[in-house]
Amino acid sequence: MKIAIGNDHAGTEYKLAIVGLLKSLNIDVNNYGTDGTDSVDYADFVHPVANDVEKGTVDLGIIICGSGNGASMTANKHQKVRSALCWTKEIVALAREHNDANILSLPARFISLPQALEMVNTFLNTNFEGGRHERRIEKIPCK
């Protein structure tokens, strides 16, 4: 499995911990995020993640900013991307099962680090259910 990850300054601590988790699971990581806490623009780090997902060079993506909103909005401008802003593991599971989310957007300022790691585990270990959800996904327009 291969994951692309990107973050702005609000998500650096979370990104570093998530990359550590992914590597401990023998998952390859394309790390596009900043490693610093100086203010940066989230879009500069989200577009490369979304590009990887869009091209199919990674299996999934994870993006992190303060609220998760700007990052998710940016990612969802890309074809074939279904970024889900999540704040509980239950929402993560539904985003994968019902919406076939391929990017997880985390709001670093509103969840704890243990919650974030639990949400990443849920994202990695939950599959799309298909069925009635498939026809709904097909109604999401692509440019």
A tleap script that builds the chain and sets N, CA, C and O, in Angstrom:
source leaprc.protein.ff14SB
mol = sequence {
  NMET LYS ILE ALA ILE GLY ASN ASP HIE ALA
  GLY THR GLU TYR LYS LEU ALA ILE VAL GLY
  LEU LEU LYS SER LEU ASN ILE ASP VAL ASN
  ASN TYR GLY THR ASP GLY THR ASP SER VAL
  ASP TYR ALA ASP PHE VAL HIE PRO VAL ALA
  ASN ASP VAL GLU LYS GLY THR VAL ASP LEU
  GLY ILE ILE ILE CYS GLY SER GLY ASN GLY
  ALA SER MET THR ALA ASN LYS HIE GLN LYS
  VAL ARG SER ALA LEU CYS TRP THR LYS GLU
  ILE VAL ALA LEU ALA ARG GLU HIE ASN ASP
  ALA ASN ILE LEU SER LEU PRO ALA ARG PHE
  ILE SER LEU PRO GLN ALA LEU GLU MET VAL
  ASN THR PHE LEU ASN THR ASN PHE GLU GLY
  GLY ARG HIE GLU ARG ARG ILE GLU LYS ILE
  PRO CYS CLYS
}
set mol.1.N position { 0.845 -1.180 0.000 }
set mol.1.CA position { 0.000 0.000 0.000 }
set mol.1.C position { 0.888 1.239 0.000 }
set mol.1.O position { 1.983 1.245 0.562 }
set mol.2.N position { 0.381 2.296 -0.651 }
set mol.2.CA position { 1.105 3.562 -0.703 }
set mol.2.C position { 0.135 4.700 -0.392 }
set mol.2.O position { -0.973 4.754 -0.925 }
set mol.3.N position { 0.569 5.599 0.474 }
set mol.3.CA position { -0.244 6.724 0.933 }
set mol.3.C position { 0.498 8.026 0.657 }
set mol.3.O position { 1.707 8.115 0.870 }
set mol.4.N position { -0.234 9.040 0.178 }
set mol.4.CA position { 0.314 10.387 0.070 }
set mol.4.C position { -0.228 11.196 1.239 }
set mol.4.O position { -1.401 11.079 1.592 }
set mol.5.N position { 0.627 12.015 1.835 }
set mol.5.CA position { 0.216 12.826 2.979 }
set mol.5.C position { 0.707 14.254 2.784 }
set mol.5.O position { 1.811 14.490 2.294 }
set mol.6.N position { -0.141 15.201 3.180 }
set mol.6.CA position { 0.224 16.604 3.097 }
set mol.6.C position { -0.386 17.367 4.254 }
set mol.6.O position { -1.455 17.018 4.755 }
set mol.7.N position { 0.308 18.414 4.672 }
set mol.7.CA position { -0.168 19.194 5.817 }
set mol.7.C position { 0.372 20.609 5.760 }
set mol.7.O position { 1.386 20.885 5.118 }
set mol.8.N position { -0.329 21.500 6.447 }
set mol.8.CA position { 0.204 22.838 6.655 }
set mol.8.C position { 0.812 22.892 8.052 }
set mol.8.O position { 0.961 21.865 8.715 }
set mol.9.N position { 1.156 24.079 8.485 }
set mol.9.CA position { 1.827 24.273 9.777 }
set mol.9.C position { 1.004 23.781 10.967 }
set mol.9.O position { 1.574 23.371 11.978 }
set mol.10.N position { -0.329 23.814 10.863 }
set mol.10.CA position { -1.171 23.363 11.977 }
set mol.10.C position { -1.145 21.847 12.132 }
set mol.10.O position { -1.479 21.325 13.196 }
set mol.11.N position { -0.750 21.145 11.082 }
set mol.11.CA position { -0.801 19.693 11.123 }
set mol.11.C position { 0.531 18.986 11.211 }
set mol.11.O position { 0.589 17.764 11.078 }
set mol.12.N position { 1.618 19.737 11.436 }
set mol.12.CA position { 2.949 19.119 11.416 }
set mol.12.C position { 3.100 18.006 12.448 }
set mol.12.O position { 3.551 16.912 12.107 }
set mol.13.N position { 2.736 18.261 13.692 }
set mol.13.CA position { 2.877 17.244 14.744 }
set mol.13.C position { 2.076 15.990 14.389 }
set mol.13.O position { 2.550 14.869 14.578 }
set mol.14.N position { 0.867 16.185 13.878 }
set mol.14.CA position { 0.008 15.064 13.520 }
set mol.14.C position { 0.605 14.287 12.347 }
set mol.14.O position { 0.631 13.056 12.352 }
set mol.15.N position { 1.081 15.022 11.345 }
set mol.15.CA position { 1.673 14.379 10.171 }
set mol.15.C position { 2.848 13.510 10.566 }
set mol.15.O position { 2.960 12.374 10.107 }
set mol.16.N position { 3.732 14.030 11.416 }
set mol.16.CA position { 4.906 13.267 11.822 }
set mol.16.C position { 4.509 11.971 12.527 }
set mol.16.O position { 5.105 10.920 12.291 }
set mol.17.N position { 3.501 12.052 13.392 }
set mol.17.CA position { 3.031 10.853 14.099 }
set mol.17.C position { 2.359 9.879 13.138 }
set mol.17.O position { 2.544 8.668 13.256 }
set mol.18.N position { 1.588 10.389 12.198 }
set mol.18.CA position { 0.904 9.526 11.237 }
set mol.18.C position { 1.915 8.845 10.317 }
set mol.18.O position { 1.781 7.655 10.033 }
set mol.19.N position { 2.916 9.576 9.852 }
set mol.19.CA position { 3.962 8.962 9.024 }
set mol.19.C position { 4.657 7.849 9.797 }
set mol.19.O position { 4.947 6.792 9.239 }
set mol.20.N position { 4.925 8.081 11.074 }
set mol.20.CA position { 5.520 7.033 11.906 }
set mol.20.C position { 4.631 5.801 11.983 }
set mol.20.O position { 5.115 4.674 11.879 }
set mol.21.N position { 3.333 6.012 12.165 }
set mol.21.CA position { 2.387 4.901 12.198 }
set mol.21.C position { 2.384 4.151 10.869 }
set mol.21.O position { 2.450 2.922 10.849 }
set mol.22.N position { 2.307 4.879 9.769 }
set mol.22.CA position { 2.264 4.252 8.451 }
set mol.22.C position { 3.523 3.432 8.189 }
set mol.22.O position { 3.446 2.308 7.693 }
set mol.23.N position { 4.662 3.987 8.518 }
set mol.23.CA position { 5.923 3.265 8.304 }
set mol.23.C position { 5.995 2.017 9.178 }
set mol.23.O position { 6.544 0.999 8.758 }
set mol.24.N position { 5.443 2.087 10.399 }
set mol.24.CA position { 5.442 0.906 11.268 }
set mol.24.C position { 4.557 -0.200 10.702 }
set mol.24.O position { 4.714 -1.370 11.050 }
set mol.25.N position { 3.626 0.178 9.826 }
set mol.25.CA position { 2.743 -0.784 9.162 }
set mol.25.C position { 3.282 -1.187 7.781 }
set mol.25.O position { 2.588 -1.839 7.000 }
set mol.26.N position { 4.530 -0.787 7.492 }
set mol.26.CA position { 5.179 -1.072 6.208 }
set mol.26.C position { 4.424 -0.478 5.021 }
set mol.26.O position { 4.354 -1.080 3.949 }
set mol.27.N position { 3.868 0.697 5.228 }
set mol.27.CA position { 3.170 1.421 4.171 }
set mol.27.C position { 4.117 2.482 3.628 }
set mol.27.O position { 4.701 3.254 4.389 }
set mol.28.N position { 4.265 2.513 2.298 }
set mol.28.CA position { 5.084 3.537 1.649 }
set mol.28.C position { 4.363 4.880 1.732 }
set mol.28.O position { 3.140 4.949 1.612 }
set mol.29.N position { 5.141 5.949 1.938 }
set mol.29.CA position { 4.557 7.275 2.127 }
set mol.29.C position { 5.209 8.281 1.192 }
set mol.29.O position { 6.433 8.393 1.128 }
set mol.30.N position { 4.357 9.019 0.461 }
set mol.30.CA position { 4.793 10.219 -0.248 }
set mol.30.C position { 4.458 11.388 0.666 }
set mol.30.O position { 3.288 11.728 0.842 }
set mol.31.N position { 5.475 12.000 1.243 }
set mol.31.CA position { 5.283 13.070 2.221 }
set mol.31.C position { 5.456 14.421 1.548 }
set mol.31.O position { 6.569 14.825 1.211 }
set mol.32.N position { 4.331 15.120 1.357 }
set mol.32.CA position { 4.355 16.441 0.743 }
set mol.32.C position { 4.177 17.559 1.767 }
set mol.32.O position { 4.176 18.734 1.401 }
set mol.33.N position { 4.028 17.215 3.021 }
set mol.33.CA position { 3.737 18.214 4.036 }
set mol.33.C position { 4.963 18.944 4.535 }
set mol.33.O position { 6.099 18.502 4.367 }
set mol.34.N position { 4.689 20.080 5.156 }
set mol.34.CA position { 5.759 20.825 5.795 }
set mol.34.C position { 6.153 20.125 7.093 }
set mol.34.O position { 5.331 19.467 7.730 }
set mol.35.N position { 7.405 20.274 7.471 }
set mol.35.CA position { 7.875 19.739 8.753 }
set mol.35.C position { 8.040 20.845 9.779 }
set mol.35.O position { 8.506 20.604 10.892 }
set mol.36.N position { 7.655 22.060 9.402 }
set mol.36.CA position { 7.828 23.198 10.291 }
set mol.36.C position { 6.514 23.745 10.805 }
set mol.36.O position { 5.434 23.264 10.461 }
set mol.37.N position { 6.637 24.770 11.644 }
set mol.37.CA position { 5.449 25.410 12.211 }
set mol.37.C position { 5.279 26.843 11.726 }
set mol.37.O position { 4.368 27.545 12.166 }
set mol.38.N position { 6.157 27.283 10.814 }
set mol.38.CA position { 5.975 28.601 10.210 }
set mol.38.C position { 4.762 28.547 9.291 }
set mol.38.O position { 4.520 27.539 8.629 }
set mol.39.N position { 4.005 29.635 9.255 }
set mol.39.CA position { 2.789 29.700 8.460 }
set mol.39.C position { 3.066 29.419 6.983 }
set mol.39.O position { 3.962 30.013 6.383 }
set mol.40.N position { 2.282 28.505 6.408 }
set mol.40.CA position { 2.366 28.138 4.986 }
set mol.40.C position { 0.934 28.014 4.452 }
set mol.40.O position { -0.027 28.006 5.222 }
set mol.41.N position { 0.808 27.921 3.153 }
set mol.41.CA position { -0.500 27.783 2.516 }
set mol.41.C position { -0.817 26.306 2.286 }
set mol.41.O position { -0.088 25.604 1.585 }
set mol.42.N position { -1.915 25.847 2.887 }
set mol.42.CA position { -2.268 24.425 2.815 }
set mol.42.C position { -2.376 23.913 1.380 }
set mol.42.O position { -2.024 22.764 1.112 }
set mol.43.N position { -2.852 24.735 0.462 }
set mol.43.CA position { -3.046 24.277 -0.917 }
set mol.43.C position { -1.738 23.785 -1.550 }
set mol.43.O position { -1.742 22.861 -2.365 }
set mol.44.N position { -0.628 24.411 -1.167 }
set mol.44.CA position { 0.666 24.001 -1.726 }
set mol.44.C position { 1.025 22.567 -1.356 }
set mol.44.O position { 1.818 21.931 -2.051 }
set mol.45.N position { 0.461 22.058 -0.289 }
set mol.45.CA position { 0.768 20.715 0.201 }
set mol.45.C position { -0.354 19.716 -0.071 }
set mol.45.O position { -0.146 18.504 0.000 }
set mol.46.N position { -1.543 20.231 -0.384 }
set mol.46.CA position { -2.695 19.373 -0.664 }
set mol.46.C position { -2.748 18.980 -2.138 }
set mol.46.O position { -3.042 17.829 -2.461 }
set mol.47.N position { -2.467 19.922 -3.031 }
set mol.47.CA position { -2.524 19.591 -4.464 }
set mol.47.C position { -1.651 18.387 -4.837 }
set mol.47.O position { -2.112 17.534 -5.596 }
set mol.48.N position { -0.418 18.279 -4.343 }
set mol.48.CA position { 0.376 17.088 -4.702 }
set mol.48.C position { -0.255 15.772 -4.220 }
set mol.48.O position { -0.160 14.754 -4.905 }
set mol.49.N position { -0.890 15.792 -3.055 }
set mol.49.CA position { -1.573 14.594 -2.551 }
set mol.49.C position { -2.729 14.243 -3.484 }
set mol.49.O position { -2.871 13.096 -3.908 }
set mol.50.N position { -3.548 15.238 -3.795 }
set mol.50.CA position { -4.699 15.014 -4.669 }
set mol.50.C position { -4.257 14.574 -6.061 }
set mol.50.O position { -4.911 13.735 -6.681 }
set mol.51.N position { -3.154 15.131 -6.557 }
set mol.51.CA position { -2.623 14.703 -7.862 }
set mol.51.C position { -2.262 13.225 -7.838 }
set mol.51.O position { -2.576 12.489 -8.774 }
set mol.52.N position { -1.600 12.790 -6.768 }
set mol.52.CA position { -1.228 11.373 -6.652 }
set mol.52.C position { -2.459 10.471 -6.636 }
set mol.52.O position { -2.475 9.428 -7.291 }
set mol.53.N position { -3.485 10.868 -5.891 }
set mol.53.CA position { -4.721 10.078 -5.823 }
set mol.53.C position { -5.402 10.077 -7.193 }
set mol.53.O position { -5.853 9.037 -7.671 }
set mol.54.N position { -5.471 11.242 -7.809 }
set mol.54.CA position { -6.113 11.387 -9.114 }
set mol.54.C position { -5.435 10.518 -10.175 }
set mol.54.O position { -6.113 9.909 -11.002 }
set mol.55.N position { -4.118 10.460 -10.154 }
set mol.55.CA position { -3.353 9.679 -11.135 }
set mol.55.C position { -3.292 8.190 -10.789 }
set mol.55.O position { -2.924 7.369 -11.628 }
set mol.56.N position { -3.655 7.847 -9.550 }
set mol.56.CA position { -3.604 6.457 -9.133 }
set mol.56.C position { -2.214 5.978 -8.756 }
set mol.56.O position { -1.970 4.772 -8.715 }
set mol.57.N position { -1.294 6.901 -8.477 }
set mol.57.CA position { 0.055 6.495 -8.073 }
set mol.57.C position { 0.134 6.151 -6.591 }
set mol.57.O position { 1.148 5.634 -6.123 }
set mol.58.N position { -0.952 6.441 -5.843 }
set mol.58.CA position { -1.075 6.026 -4.446 }
set mol.58.C position { -2.458 5.409 -4.260 }
set mol.58.O position { -3.356 5.603 -5.079 }
set mol.59.N position { -2.609 4.672 -3.183 }
set mol.59.CA position { -3.901 4.054 -2.882 }
set mol.59.C position { -4.857 5.034 -2.214 }
set mol.59.O position { -6.049 5.062 -2.519 }
set mol.60.N position { -4.322 5.835 -1.303 }
set mol.60.CA position { -5.132 6.764 -0.523 }
set mol.60.C position { -4.306 7.995 -0.180 }
set mol.60.O position { -3.085 8.005 -0.336 }
set mol.61.N position { -4.992 9.035 0.291 }
set mol.61.CA position { -4.307 10.236 0.746 }
set mol.61.C position { -4.812 10.674 2.112 }
set mol.61.O position { -5.931 10.359 2.517 }
set mol.62.N position { -3.960 11.402 2.803 }
set mol.62.CA position { -4.306 11.996 4.096 }
set mol.62.C position { -3.834 13.442 4.055 }
set mol.62.O position { -2.688 13.721 3.703 }
set mol.63.N position { -4.729 14.365 4.419 }
set mol.63.CA position { -4.377 15.782 4.446 }
set mol.63.C position { -4.777 16.367 5.797 }
set mol.63.O position { -5.763 15.950 6.406 }
set mol.64.N position { -3.993 17.340 6.251 }
set mol.64.CA position { -4.203 17.878 7.592 }
set mol.64.C position { -4.003 19.387 7.562 }
set mol.64.O position { -2.982 19.879 7.083 }
set mol.65.N position { -4.987 20.113 8.076 }
set mol.65.CA position { -4.822 21.546 8.329 }
set mol.65.C position { -5.579 21.866 9.613 }
set mol.65.O position { -6.107 20.959 10.257 }
set mol.66.N position { -5.639 23.116 9.989 }
set mol.66.CA position { -6.252 23.479 11.256 }
set mol.66.C position { -7.689 23.016 11.396 }
set mol.66.O position { -8.035 22.344 12.367 }
set mol.67.N position { -8.530 23.370 10.432 }
set mol.67.CA position { -9.942 22.977 10.477 }
set mol.67.C position { -10.240 21.773 9.603 }
set mol.67.O position { -11.280 21.134 9.761 }
set mol.68.N position { -9.344 21.458 8.687 }
set mol.68.CA position { -9.585 20.390 7.720 }
set mol.68.C position { -10.428 20.833 6.541 }
set mol.68.O position { -10.469 20.150 5.518 }
set mol.69.N position { -11.104 21.969 6.668 }
set mol.69.CA position { -12.002 22.441 5.609 }
set mol.69.C position { -11.270 22.889 4.362 }
set mol.69.O position { -11.568 22.411 3.268 }
set mol.70.N position { -10.322 23.791 4.503 }
set mol.70.CA position { -9.609 24.308 3.341 }
set mol.70.C position { -8.893 23.201 2.592 }
set mol.70.O position { -8.902 23.168 1.361 }
set mol.71.N position { -8.280 22.305 3.326 }
set mol.71.CA position { -7.570 21.188 2.706 }
set mol.71.C position { -8.541 20.309 1.922 }
set mol.71.O position { -8.252 19.933 0.786 }
set mol.72.N position { -9.681 19.980 2.512 }
set mol.72.CA position { -10.652 19.119 1.849 }
set mol.72.C position { -11.256 19.803 0.627 }
set mol.72.O position { -11.430 19.174 -0.416 }
set mol.73.N position { -11.572 21.079 0.754 }
set mol.73.CA position { -12.113 21.820 -0.397 }
set mol.73.C position { -11.124 21.828 -1.557 }
set mol.73.O position { -11.507 21.651 -2.713 }
set mol.74.N position { -9.869 22.030 -1.242 }
set mol.74.CA position { -8.824 22.040 -2.267 }
set mol.74.C position { -8.714 20.679 -2.945 }
set mol.74.O position { -8.683 20.594 -4.173 }
set mol.75.N position { -8.658 19.627 -2.156 }
set mol.75.CA position { -8.517 18.272 -2.712 }
set mol.75.C position { -9.702 17.917 -3.603 }
set mol.75.O position { -9.531 17.286 -4.645 }
set mol.76.N position { -10.887 18.316 -3.201 }
set mol.76.CA position { -12.089 17.938 -3.950 }
set mol.76.C position { -12.237 18.663 -5.283 }
set mol.76.O position { -13.185 18.392 -6.020 }
set mol.77.N position { -11.345 19.557 -5.605 }
set mol.77.CA position { -11.332 20.196 -6.924 }
set mol.77.C position { -10.718 19.269 -7.980 }
set mol.77.O position { -10.811 19.540 -9.178 }
set mol.78.N position { -10.100 18.191 -7.537 }
set mol.78.CA position { -9.449 17.248 -8.441 }
set mol.78.C position { -10.406 16.140 -8.845 }
set mol.78.O position { -11.209 15.677 -8.035 }
set mol.79.N position { -10.320 15.715 -10.104 }
set mol.79.CA position { -11.108 14.586 -10.573 }
set mol.79.C position { -10.722 13.335 -9.802 }
set mol.79.O position { -9.578 13.172 -9.379 }
set mol.80.N position { -11.688 12.469 -9.630 }
set mol.80.CA position { -11.494 11.154 -9.001 }
set mol.80.C position { -11.172 11.245 -7.510 }
set mol.80.O position { -10.906 10.223 -6.877 }
set mol.81.N position { -11.192 12.445 -6.945 }
set mol.81.CA position { -10.908 12.613 -5.517 }
set mol.81.C position { -12.220 12.750 -4.761 }
set mol.81.O position { -13.110 13.505 -5.151 }
set mol.82.N position { -12.314 11.998 -3.668 }
set mol.82.CA position { -13.430 12.112 -2.741 }
set mol.82.C position { -12.827 12.298 -1.347 }
set mol.82.O position { -12.613 11.342 -0.601 }
set mol.83.N position { -12.567 13.555 -1.033 }
set mol.83.CA position { -11.970 13.885 0.253 }
set mol.83.C position { -13.070 14.066 1.288 }
set mol.83.O position { -14.060 14.756 1.044 }
set mol.84.N position { -12.888 13.441 2.440 }
set mol.84.CA position { -13.871 13.526 3.518 }
set mol.84.C position { -13.241 14.178 4.741 }
set mol.84.O position { -12.242 13.694 5.273 }
set mol.85.N position { -13.836 15.278 5.178 }
set mol.85.CA position { -13.433 15.922 6.426 }
set mol.85.C position { -14.093 15.148 7.558 }
set mol.85.O position { -15.320 15.069 7.629 }
set mol.86.N position { -13.288 14.581 8.434 }
set mol.86.CA position { -13.805 13.718 9.500 }
set mol.86.C position { -13.297 14.172 10.862 }
set mol.86.O position { -12.192 14.701 10.980 }
set mol.87.N position { -14.106 13.964 11.874 }
set mol.87.CA position { -13.699 14.324 13.235 }
set mol.87.C position { -13.971 13.217 14.249 }
set mol.87.O position { -13.715 13.393 15.440 }
set mol.88.N position { -14.494 12.068 13.783 }
set mol.88.CA position { -14.612 10.881 14.631 }
set mol.88.C position { -14.310 9.645 13.780 }
set mol.88.O position { -14.407 9.689 12.554 }
set mol.89.N position { -13.950 8.566 14.429 }
set mol.89.CA position { -13.673 7.326 13.689 }
set mol.89.C position { -14.942 6.781 13.042 }
set mol.89.O position { -14.872 6.111 12.012 }
set mol.90.N position { -16.101 7.062 13.637 }
set mol.90.CA position { -17.359 6.598 13.059 }
set mol.90.C position { -17.641 7.294 11.726 }
set mol.90.O position { -18.123 6.669 10.781 }
set mol.91.N position { -17.337 8.588 11.658 }
set mol.91.CA position { -17.524 9.318 10.404 }
set mol.91.C position { -16.520 8.823 9.364 }
set mol.91.O position { -16.846 8.728 8.180 }
set mol.92.N position { -15.318 8.512 9.800 }
set mol.92.CA position { -14.314 7.943 8.883 }
set mol.92.C position { -14.837 6.640 8.290 }
set mol.92.O position { -14.763 6.433 7.079 }
set mol.93.N position { -15.358 5.774 9.129 }
set mol.93.CA position { -15.865 4.480 8.649 }
set mol.93.C position { -16.981 4.685 7.626 }
set mol.93.O position { -16.997 4.019 6.591 }
set mol.94.N position { -17.902 5.587 7.900 }
set mol.94.CA position { -18.990 5.839 6.951 }
set mol.94.C position { -18.483 6.469 5.664 }
set mol.94.O position { -18.988 6.163 4.584 }
set mol.95.N position { -17.490 7.344 5.767 }
set mol.95.CA position { -16.917 7.970 4.573 }
set mol.95.C position { -16.303 6.918 3.655 }
set mol.95.O position { -16.392 7.038 2.433 }
set mol.96.N position { -15.688 5.900 4.222 }
set mol.96.CA position { -15.106 4.815 3.421 }
set mol.96.C position { -16.207 3.868 2.931 }
set mol.96.O position { -16.275 3.556 1.742 }
set mol.97.N position { -17.067 3.412 3.847 }
set mol.97.CA position { -18.084 2.422 3.508 }
set mol.97.C position { -19.109 2.942 2.503 }
set mol.97.O position { -19.458 2.242 1.552 }
set mol.98.N position { -19.589 4.159 2.709 }
set mol.98.CA position { -20.694 4.685 1.902 }
set mol.98.C position { -20.251 5.618 0.784 }
set mol.98.O position { -20.912 5.698 -0.252 }
set mol.99.N position { -19.141 6.325 0.978 }
set mol.99.CA position { -18.733 7.348 0.005 }
set mol.99.C position { -17.452 7.003 -0.738 }
set mol.99.O position { -17.023 7.761 -1.607 }
set mol.100.N position { -16.843 5.889 -0.416 }
set mol.100.CA position { -15.582 5.473 -1.022 }
set mol.100.C position { -14.550 6.604 -0.969 }
set mol.100.O position { -13.834 6.848 -1.940 }
set mol.101.N position { -14.485 7.285 0.167 }
set mol.101.CA position { -13.520 8.380 0.337 }
set mol.101.C position { -12.115 7.857 0.095 }
set mol.101.O position { -11.729 6.807 0.608 }
set mol.102.N position { -11.359 8.605 -0.695 }
set mol.102.CA position { -9.977 8.195 -0.959 }
set mol.102.C position { -8.955 9.173 -0.374 }
set mol.102.O position { -7.748 8.949 -0.464 }
set mol.103.N position { -9.447 10.247 0.219 }
set mol.103.CA position { -8.593 11.153 0.991 }
set mol.103.C position { -9.285 11.451 2.309 }
set mol.103.O position { -10.468 11.791 2.343 }
set mol.104.N position { -8.542 11.321 3.379 }
set mol.104.CA position { -9.009 11.660 4.720 }
set mol.104.C position { -8.470 13.032 5.082 }
set mol.104.O position { -7.258 13.249 5.075 }
set mol.105.N position { -9.366 13.961 5.400 }
set mol.105.CA position { -8.971 15.294 5.832 }
set mol.105.C position { -9.181 15.416 7.337 }
set mol.105.O position { -10.283 15.203 7.843 }
set mol.106.N position { -8.113 15.761 8.038 }
set mol.106.CA position { -8.146 15.840 9.500 }
set mol.106.C position { -8.043 17.286 9.981 }
set mol.106.O position { -7.210 18.046 9.486 }
set mol.107.N position { -8.891 17.675 10.952 }
set mol.107.CA position { -8.852 19.014 11.529 }
set mol.107.C position { -7.969 19.044 12.786 }
set mol.107.O position { -8.453 18.799 13.891 }
set mol.108.N position { -6.704 19.339 12.618 }
set mol.108.CA position { -5.730 19.212 13.711 }
set mol.108.C position { -6.094 20.029 14.952 }
set mol.108.O position { -5.762 19.637 16.070 }
set mol.109.N position { -6.756 21.130 14.767 }
set mol.109.CA position { -7.074 21.984 15.924 }
set mol.109.C position { -8.327 21.535 16.673 }
set mol.109.O position { -8.706 22.151 17.669 }
set mol.110.N position { -8.972 20.468 16.201 }
set mol.110.CA position { -10.238 20.062 16.803 }
set mol.110.C position { -10.295 18.601 17.222 }
set mol.110.O position { -11.314 18.142 17.738 }
set mol.111.N position { -9.207 17.868 17.003 }
set mol.111.CA position { -9.129 16.476 17.450 }
set mol.111.C position { -7.779 16.273 18.139 }
set mol.111.O position { -6.817 16.995 17.880 }
set mol.112.N position { -7.733 15.286 19.009 }
set mol.112.CA position { -6.471 14.980 19.684 }
set mol.112.C position { -5.604 14.100 18.787 }
set mol.112.O position { -6.096 13.497 17.833 }
set mol.113.N position { -4.335 14.032 19.096 }
set mol.113.CA position { -3.433 13.164 18.337 }
set mol.113.C position { -3.850 11.695 18.439 }
set mol.113.O position { -3.858 11.007 17.418 }
set mol.114.N position { -4.198 11.182 19.632 }
set mol.114.CA position { -4.674 9.787 19.676 }
set mol.114.C position { -5.919 9.564 18.814 }
set mol.114.O position { -6.050 8.517 18.181 }
set mol.115.N position { -6.828 10.534 18.784 }
set mol.115.CA position { -8.009 10.413 17.923 }
set mol.115.C position { -7.594 10.344 16.460 }
set mol.115.O position { -8.108 9.525 15.697 }
set mol.116.N position { -6.664 11.204 16.075 }
set mol.116.CA position { -6.204 11.236 14.685 }
set mol.116.C position { -5.619 9.887 14.279 }
set mol.116.O position { -5.918 9.383 13.197 }
set mol.117.N position { -4.795 9.305 15.132 }
set mol.117.CA position { -4.187 8.010 14.817 }
set mol.117.C position { -5.249 6.913 14.714 }
set mol.117.O position { -5.171 6.049 13.841 }
set mol.118.N position { -6.224 6.952 15.594 }
set mol.118.CA position { -7.323 5.986 15.548 }
set mol.118.C position { -8.129 6.161 14.247 }
set mol.118.O position { -8.552 5.181 13.634 }
set mol.119.N position { -8.331 7.406 13.843 }
set mol.119.CA position { -9.064 7.682 12.616 }
set mol.119.C position { -8.294 7.181 11.391 }
set mol.119.O position { -8.893 6.651 10.455 }
set mol.120.N position { -6.988 7.343 11.395 }
set mol.120.CA position { -6.167 6.837 10.291 }
set mol.120.C position { -6.271 5.318 10.220 }
set mol.120.O position { -6.416 4.760 9.133 }
set mol.121.N position { -6.199 4.648 11.355 }
set mol.121.CA position { -6.358 3.186 11.367 }
set mol.121.C position { -7.708 2.767 10.800 }
set mol.121.O position { -7.794 1.805 10.037 }
set mol.122.N position { -8.749 3.481 11.170 }
set mol.122.CA position { -10.085 3.185 10.642 }
set mol.122.C position { -10.117 3.394 9.138 }
set mol.122.O position { -10.677 2.577 8.406 }
set mol.123.N position { -9.518 4.489 8.671 }
set mol.123.CA position { -9.472 4.807 7.237 }
set mol.123.C position { -8.780 3.696 6.455 }
set mol.123.O position { -9.238 3.301 5.382 }
set mol.124.N position { -7.686 3.201 6.994 }
set mol.124.CA position { -6.915 2.161 6.315 }
set mol.124.C position { -7.601 0.804 6.322 }
set mol.124.O position { -7.382 -0.007 5.422 }
set mol.125.N position { -8.427 0.550 7.327 }
set mol.125.CA position { -8.983 -0.788 7.523 }
set mol.125.C position { -10.478 -0.908 7.233 }
set mol.125.O position { -11.104 -1.903 7.598 }
set mol.126.N position { -11.041 0.089 6.587 }
set mol.126.CA position { -12.455 0.054 6.236 }
set mol.126.C position { -12.583 0.065 4.723 }
set mol.126.O position { -11.930 0.862 4.048 }
set mol.127.N position { -13.407 -0.801 4.195 }
set mol.127.CA position { -13.597 -0.922 2.750 }
set mol.127.C position { -14.927 -0.328 2.305 }
set mol.127.O position { -15.874 -0.234 3.086 }
set mol.128.N position { -14.980 0.064 1.056 }
set mol.128.CA position { -16.202 0.544 0.419 }
set mol.128.C position { -17.180 -0.610 0.297 }
set mol.128.O position { -16.802 -1.706 -0.119 }
set mol.129.N position { -18.445 -0.371 0.660 }
set mol.129.CA position { -19.465 -1.424 0.614 }
set mol.129.C position { -20.023 -1.652 -0.781 }
set mol.129.O position { -20.551 -2.729 -1.056 }
set mol.130.N position { -19.922 -0.674 -1.667 }
set mol.130.CA position { -20.484 -0.817 -3.005 }
set mol.130.C position { -21.999 -0.849 -2.959 }
set mol.130.O position { -22.619 -0.124 -2.182 }
set mol.131.N position { -22.595 -1.695 -3.795 }
set mol.131.CA position { -24.052 -1.824 -3.811 }
set mol.131.C position { -24.746 -0.510 -4.099 }
set mol.131.O position { -24.375 0.208 -5.027 }
set mol.132.N position { -25.760 -0.195 -3.297 }
set mol.132.CA position { -26.537 1.029 -3.502 }
set mol.132.C position { -25.675 2.280 -3.428 }
set mol.132.O position { -26.021 3.315 -3.999 }
set mol.133.N position { -24.547 2.184 -2.722 }
set mol.133.CA position { -23.661 3.341 -2.596 }
set mol.133.C position { -22.919 3.620 -3.903 }
set mol.133.O position { -22.564 4.765 -4.184 }
set mol.134.N position { -22.688 2.586 -4.693 }
set mol.134.CA position { -21.975 2.738 -5.959 }
set mol.134.C position { -22.713 3.695 -6.890 }
set mol.134.O position { -22.101 4.581 -7.487 }
set mol.135.N position { -24.025 3.518 -7.015 }
set mol.135.CA position { -24.771 4.390 -7.932 }
set mol.135.C position { -24.782 5.838 -7.431 }
set mol.135.O position { -24.870 6.771 -8.229 }
set mol.136.N position { -24.696 6.021 -6.144 }
set mol.136.CA position { -24.639 7.376 -5.588 }
set mol.136.C position { -23.309 8.030 -5.899 }
set mol.136.O position { -23.255 9.213 -6.236 }
set mol.137.N position { -22.232 7.263 -5.786 }
set mol.137.CA position { -20.909 7.769 -6.112 }
set mol.137.C position { -20.854 8.172 -7.577 }
set mol.137.O position { -20.251 9.185 -7.930 }
set mol.138.N position { -21.483 7.377 -8.421 }
set mol.138.CA position { -21.468 7.664 -9.863 }
set mol.138.C position { -22.154 8.981 -10.210 }
set mol.138.O position { -21.933 9.521 -11.294 }
set mol.139.N position { -22.975 9.501 -9.318 }
set mol.139.CA position { -23.678 10.764 -9.553 }
set mol.139.C position { -22.879 11.980 -9.130 }
set mol.139.O position { -23.329 13.111 -9.308 }
set mol.140.N position { -21.694 11.759 -8.569 }
set mol.140.CA position { -20.817 12.867 -8.236 }
set mol.140.C position { -20.113 13.270 -9.534 }
set mol.140.O position { -19.379 12.473 -10.119 }
set mol.141.N position { -20.336 14.498 -9.978 }
set mol.141.CA position { -19.762 14.885 -11.297 }
set mol.141.C position { -18.243 15.006 -11.267 }
set mol.141.O position { -17.638 15.431 -10.283 }
set mol.142.N position { -17.665 14.616 -12.381 }
set mol.142.CA position { -16.236 14.824 -12.604 }
set mol.142.C position { -16.111 15.839 -13.739 }
set mol.142.O position { -16.922 15.862 -14.664 }
set mol.143.N position { -15.108 16.651 -13.650 }
set mol.143.CA position { -14.907 17.672 -14.696 }
set mol.143.C position { -14.371 17.038 -15.943 }
set mol.143.O position { -14.136 17.729 -16.935 }
savepdb mol mol.pdb
quit
